[in-house]
Amino acid sequence: MRVGLDATCFNDRPSGANQRFRELYGALIRATPDVEYVLYEPVEHRIGAWFADCGNVTIRRTPVPGSGRLKRMVAGMRYWPSALRRDALDLFEGFSLPMVHAHCPTLLTIHDLRPLRADRPLAERLVGRPVLRHGFSTATRVIAVSRTVADEIAAFRPRTPVEVIHNGVDVARFVPVPSPPDLPRLPDRFLLTVGHIETRKNLETLVRAVAVLRARGQACPLWIVGNDGGAIGAVTALIDALGVGDLVRIVHGANDAMVQALYAACTMVVVPSTYEGFGIAVIEAMASRRPVVTSDIAVFRELSQGQGRDFARCDPYAAAAAIERVWSDPVEAARLVAFGDRRVRDFAFPTLAGQLAALHRRMTS
């Protein structure tokens, strides 16, 4: 079997999509040495280096840039027709939109349906809807990273063939973890939230919850770890306005070792997002054996199987109550850790790679 992987949308920046491709497809490639994989790289990134130890991967350096939808489309129109004829694939996987047309069965991975949301800019929604429709009609099957995303796809385009293969986590990377030498001095107890600082991460509700807790006599330091995704100005302004600058610290540019050490050191992880297609931070908290408190969105209920501790997504008082319960109750914290320790096994990359390999076999048999 010969499988093509359109990796032209990936790069070396921290992101859930990059992590999923590197780890999940690395596990898949290493578990299926009898399958030949053709990996198509973007012009500016050497994605094939992630799989340099794999003898069953052929690297194609393409002229397709990793970013810029119009530039990608123009370069792809010139490149893909002849490249796909030459490589004579049995299966082709795409990971971005617009979907490349191939003369073989095709898979398209979808992480979320953000372009359809009412809070997105009008131009994004006007472009996003037809692009998504084209992708769903072009692909033989669609992979959703959660049941929640699969349900959103079904609501948007009924009868789209969808498979759910979750994102994963490598537990061995989180427990145990040595502290890096550049780790800053930490409070004895603190809250941690990890992710890009953007509006949908709902960090303002979390900062307000910290202020509510302080007003009640409970000082809960908060560390926000992530790079700016457009909301840093609003978050820092709110921190100043509420006078909680001594409790809230924002850390930019943290490497993997520092993030893992912060997970290991924190008292609990809080994930307050208003929208996610999955929620990598939730399963990373589970892998780190830390209790996690989340907003009450559908995908977090999916990950926690109804066993988690959550709060109404835009209510700082509800967030404060949920945080205070876990912060002050070691029995509740231990319950969440024990559940997470069991649940995180469902997201092991070898398990997910087995699901993906089985899907490949079904589609090419």
C-alpha positions in Angstrom: 0.0 0.0 0.0 1.2 3.5 -0.9 -0.2 6.4 1.2 0.4 10.1 0.5 0.5 12.6 3.3 0.0 16.2 2.5 2.2 17.8 5.2 2.5 21.1 3.5 0.5 22.9 6.2 2.8 21.9 9.1 5.7 23.7 10.7 7.9 23.7 13.8 5.7 26.1 15.9 3.9 24.7 18.9 0.3 23.7 18.0 -2.1 20.9 18.5 -2.2 20.1 14.7 1.6 19.9 14.5 1.8 17.7 17.6 -0.9 15.4 16.3 0.8 14.9 13.0 4.3 14.4 14.4 3.2 12.0 17.2 0.2 10.1 15.7 1.6 9.7 12.2 5.0 8.8 13.7 3.4 6.0 15.6 1.5 4.9 12.5 4.5 4.9 10.2 6.6 3.0 12.7 3.9 0.4 13.4 3.3 -0.3 9.6 6.7 -0.9 8.0 5.0 -2.8 5.2 3.3 0.4 4.0 5.1 3.0 1.9 4.4 6.6 2.9 5.0 9.6 0.6 5.3 12.8 2.6 4.9 16.1 0.9 6.7 18.9 2.6 6.1 22.7 2.4 8.7 24.7 0.7 10.0 26.3 3.9 9.9 23.5 6.5 11.6 20.1 6.7 8.8 18.1 8.1 10.3 14.8 6.9 13.0 15.2 9.6 10.4 14.2 12.1 10.5 10.7 10.6 14.1 10.5 9.6 14.5 7.1 11.3 11.7 5.5 9.2 12.8 3.6 6.1 9.3 3.5 4.7 8.9 7.2 4.1 9.7 9.0 0.8 10.1 12.8 1.1 8.8 15.1 -1.6 9.9 18.7 -1.3 7.1 20.7 -2.8 6.9 24.4 -4.0 3.8 24.8 -1.8 4.2 27.3 1.0 3.1 26.4 4.5 0.9 29.5 5.0 -1.1 31.9 2.9 -4.3 30.3 1.5 -4.1 32.0 -1.9 -0.4 31.3 -2.4 -0.9 27.7 -1.3 -3.8 27.3 -3.8 -1.8 28.8 -6.7 1.3 26.7 -6.0 -0.8 23.6 -5.5 -2.7 24.0 -8.8 0.7 23.8 -10.5 2.2 21.0 -8.4 -0.4 18.5 -7.4 -1.8 17.1 -10.7 1.5 15.9 -12.0 2.9 14.9 -8.6 -0.1 12.7 -7.8 -0.1 11.1 -11.2 3.6 10.3 -10.8 3.3 8.8 -7.3 0.3 6.5 -8.1 -1.1 6.5 -4.5 -3.6 4.0 -3.1 -4.7 6.6 -0.5 -4.2 10.4 0.0 -4.5 12.3 3.3 -5.1 16.0 3.5 -4.8 18.1 6.7 -5.9 21.5 5.5 -8.4 23.3 3.2 -9.0 23.6 0.4 -8.8 19.8 -0.1 -6.5 18.5 -2.9 -8.3 16.4 -5.5 -6.6 13.0 -6.0 -7.6 10.1 -8.2 -7.7 7.7 -5.3 -9.5 7.4 -2.0 -8.9 10.5 0.2 -9.1 11.4 3.9 -9.4 14.9 5.3 -8.7 15.7 9.0 -10.8 18.4 10.6 -9.7 19.9 14.0 -12.7 22.3 14.5 -15.3 24.3 12.6 -14.3 27.7 13.8 -15.0 29.4 10.5 -18.7 28.7 11.0 -19.1 30.3 14.3 -21.1 33.5 14.7 -18.2 35.2 16.6 -15.8 34.9 13.7 -15.3 37.8 11.2 -17.9 38.0 8.5 -15.3 37.6 5.7 -14.0 34.4 7.4 -17.5 32.9 7.6 -18.3 33.8 3.9 -15.1 32.1 2.7 -15.2 29.3 5.2 -18.6 27.8 4.4 -18.0 27.0 0.7 -14.4 25.9 1.4 -15.7 23.4 4.1 -18.5 22.2 1.8 -15.9 21.6 -1.0 -13.6 19.7 1.4 -16.4 17.5 2.7 -17.7 16.7 -0.8 -14.2 16.1 -2.2 -12.9 13.8 0.6 -13.9 10.1 0.6 -14.1 10.2 4.3 -13.4 12.9 7.0 -11.5 12.3 10.3 -12.8 14.4 13.2 -10.6 14.8 16.3 -13.6 14.4 18.6 -17.2 13.3 18.6 -18.1 16.9 19.2 -16.5 18.0 15.9 -18.1 15.0 14.2 -21.5 16.2 15.4 -20.8 19.7 14.2 -19.9 18.3 10.7 -23.1 16.3 10.6 -25.1 19.4 11.5 -23.4 21.5 8.8 -23.4 18.8 6.0 -25.5 15.8 6.8 -24.4 12.4 5.4 -20.7 13.4 5.4 -18.9 10.1 6.1 -17.0 10.9 9.4 -14.6 8.8 11.5 -13.5 10.0 15.0 -9.9 9.5 15.9 -9.0 11.6 18.9 -5.9 13.7 19.5 -3.4 11.9 21.7 -0.7 12.4 24.4 2.6 10.7 25.2 2.2 10.1 29.0 5.9 9.2 29.3 6.8 12.8 28.4 4.9 14.1 31.5 5.5 11.7 34.4 8.1 11.9 35.9 9.6 15.1 34.6 12.8 16.8 35.8 12.8 20.6 36.3 14.7 22.5 33.7 17.5 24.8 35.0 15.7 27.9 33.6 12.5 27.2 35.4 11.5 30.4 37.3 10.7 30.5 41.0 7.2 29.1 41.5 4.6 29.6 44.2 4.0 26.7 46.5 0.5 26.3 45.0 -0.8 27.8 41.8 -3.3 27.5 39.0 -2.1 26.8 35.5 -3.6 27.3 32.1 -1.8 26.5 28.8 -2.7 27.6 25.3 -2.5 30.5 22.8 -3.8 33.7 24.3 -6.8 34.3 22.0 -10.4 35.3 22.6 -11.9 31.8 22.5 -9.6 30.7 25.3 -11.7 32.9 27.6 -8.8 33.9 29.9 -10.7 37.0 31.0 -13.2 34.9 32.8 -10.4 33.0 34.6 -8.7 36.3 35.6 -12.0 37.6 36.9 -12.4 34.3 38.9 -9.0 34.9 40.5 -10.2 38.3 41.5 -13.4 36.9 43.0 -11.4 34.3 45.0 -9.1 37.1 46.3 -12.2 39.1 47.4 -13.3 36.0 49.3 -9.9 35.7 51.1 -8.5 33.0 48.9 -5.3 33.9 47.0 -4.8 31.6 44.1 -1.8 32.5 41.9 -2.4 31.9 38.2 0.2 31.2 35.6 -0.9 31.7 32.0 1.5 29.9 29.6 1.1 30.7 25.9 2.0 33.0 23.0 -0.2 35.9 21.9 -3.0 34.9 19.6 -4.6 38.4 19.5 -6.0 38.7 23.0 -2.9 39.6 25.1 -3.9 43.3 25.2 -7.3 42.7 26.6 -6.0 40.1 29.2 -3.2 42.3 30.5 -5.6 45.3 30.7 -8.0 43.3 32.7 -5.3 42.1 35.1 -4.3 45.7 35.7 -7.9 46.9 36.1 -8.7 44.2 38.7 -5.4 44.7 40.6 -4.3 41.1 40.4 -1.0 41.6 38.8 0.7 40.2 41.9 -1.2 36.9 41.4 -1.3 36.5 37.6 1.8 35.8 35.6 2.0 35.4 31.8 4.8 33.3 30.4 5.6 33.5 26.6 7.8 31.2 24.6 7.9 28.4 27.1 9.6 25.3 25.6 8.3 21.7 26.1 10.5 21.0 29.1 9.3 24.1 30.9 5.6 23.4 30.1 5.9 19.9 31.4 7.6 21.1 34.6 4.8 23.6 35.2 2.2 20.9 34.7 4.1 18.8 37.3 4.4 21.6 39.8 0.9 23.2 39.6 -1.9 22.5 42.1 -4.5 22.2 39.3 -5.0 23.0 35.6 -7.9 25.3 34.5 -9.2 25.3 30.9 -11.9 27.9 30.5 -12.3 28.0 26.7 -15.6 29.0 25.0 -14.9 26.8 22.0 -12.5 23.9 21.2 -12.4 21.1 18.7 -10.6 19.0 21.3 -8.6 20.4 24.2 -5.0 19.1 24.3 -4.4 20.8 27.7 -7.1 18.7 29.3 -5.4 15.4 28.5 -1.9 16.8 29.2 -3.2 17.6 32.7 -4.4 14.1 33.0 -1.1 12.7 31.8 0.6 14.9 34.4 -1.6 13.5 37.1 -3.1 16.9 37.9 -6.7 17.7 38.6 -8.3 19.7 35.8 -11.3 22.1 35.9 -12.9 23.2 32.7 -15.7 25.2 31.2 -18.8 23.3 30.4 -18.4 23.1 26.6 -19.4 19.9 24.8 -15.9 18.6 23.9 -14.7 18.9 27.5 -17.7 16.9 28.7 -16.8 14.3 26.0 -13.2 14.1 27.3 -14.3 13.9 31.0 -17.1 11.5 30.3 -19.3 13.4 32.7 -16.8 12.8 35.6 -15.1 16.2 35.5 -15.5 19.4 37.5 -16.7 22.2 35.2 -18.4 25.7 35.3 -20.6 27.9 33.2 -18.2 29.1 30.6 -18.6 32.9 31.0 -19.4 33.1 34.7 -16.4 34.1 36.8 -18.4 33.3 40.0 -19.1 29.7 38.8 -15.5 29.4 37.8 -14.3 30.6 41.2 -16.6 28.1 43.0 -15.3 25.2 40.9 -11.7 26.2 41.4 -12.2 26.7 45.1 -13.8 23.2 45.5 -10.8 21.5 44.0 -8.2 23.8 45.6 -9.6 23.3 49.1 -10.8 19.6 48.9 -8.0 17.0 48.6 -10.5 14.3 48.2 -12.1 15.9 45.2 -8.7 16.6 43.7 -7.7 13.0 44.2 -10.9 11.8 42.5 -10.2 13.9 39.4 -6.6 12.7 39.3 -7.6 9.0 39.5 -10.2 9.5 36.8 -7.7 11.3 34.6 -5.1 8.5 35.1 -7.6 6.0 33.7 -9.1 8.1 31.0 -5.8 9.3 29.5 -4.9 5.7 28.4 -7.6 6.1 25.7 -5.4 8.8 24.1 -2.2 6.8 23.8 -0.7 7.3 20.4 -0.2 3.6 19.7 -3.9 3.0 20.3 -4.9 5.8 18.0 -2.4 4.7 15.4 -4.0 1.3 15.4 -7.4 2.9 14.7 -5.9 5.0 11.9 -4.2 1.9 10.3 -7.5 0.0 10.4 -9.2 2.9 8.6 -6.5 2.9 5.9 -7.0 -0.8 5.4 -10.7 -0.5 5.1 -10.4 2.3 2.6 -8.0 0.5 0.3 -9.4 -3.0 0.5 
